[in-house]
Amino acid sequence: MTSASPPSENPRTESLIDYPSLFPIKVMGLKVDGMVHAVTAIAEQFDPFFDANTVELRESTGGKYLGVTITVTATSREQLDELYRTLTSHPMVKVVL
């Protein structure tokens, strides 16, 4: 009779990220007034240490879209999941990577 191996941890709860750690997030949307402020305001809700001076901006070739890279201090998977949900639900945001 062979003994069964103990079940491995649920892959959904395992993480490749060591917390806390700096975590870049790229947010893309139309280049409109208020886009950068909206993204940084959301980042500040989830990271009290967020530094707006670290924001990187990149316009699309045609200038219609704007990529905003924010770097937050990730403290848990739950924090990152909620941050992604909040960003993706914002009307100015088209894509979050």
N, C-alpha and C positions, 0 to 999 in steps of 0.2 A: 504494500500500500504506500502510495506516495503522498506526501503532505502538500497541500496547496500553498502556493506562495501567498503572502499577505497582499491584499489588494493595493495597487499603487494609488498614490494620491490622485484625486480628480484633476485632470489636465486643465480644467477651467480655473482651478484655484492656484495652480502652480504659476510661478512668475519667472521670467527671464530678467526682470529688473530688480536691482537691489534698492530698497527704499531706505532713506530718502535718496533721491538722485535728480540731477538736472535732466529734464526731458523736453526735447524740442517738438513742437507741433506746428505743422504748416496748415494755414487756413486760407482758402481761396474764395474770392467773390468778385462781384462787379466793383470796378474802381469808382466809388461814390463817396461823397462827403460823409464822414462819420464811421466809415468801415473800420479804420484802424482803432479809433476810440472804442467802438463796440467790442472788438476782439480783446483789447487790453483790459477793458472793464470786466469782462468775463474772466480773464486770467486772474485778475486781482481778487475776484470772489473766491477762487479756489486756492490761491497761493498768496498768503499775506506778505511773502518776501519777494513777490514778482517785481522785477526791475524793468520798467518800460524802456530804459535805455538800451536793452539788449534786443529789442524788436528789430527784425530784418524785413525790409520791403522789397518786392520785386514785381515790376509791371510785366504784363504779357507783351509779346511783340507788337501787337496792334494797339496796346494801351487801354484796352477795354476792361481787362481783369487785373486784380492785384493779389499777389501772394504775400501773406503776412506770417512770418515765422516768429512764434513766441516760445520762450524757454521757461518752463515752470519747474518748481521743485515738487516732484512727484513723491507723495507720502504713502500712497496705497493704490491698489488696482481700482478700488471703489471710487477714489477721488478722480482718477483718470477717466474711468467710465462715465462718471457724472459730468466731468468737464467736456468730454467729447459729445455727450448728449445735449448739453447746453449750447455748445458751439454749433452743432449741426441743426438745431432747432431755430437758430437765429435767422430772421428773414434775409439778412444781407449775405449770409454765408452759403456758398454753393458746395464746397468740398472741404473736408477735414482729413488730413493725413498725419 
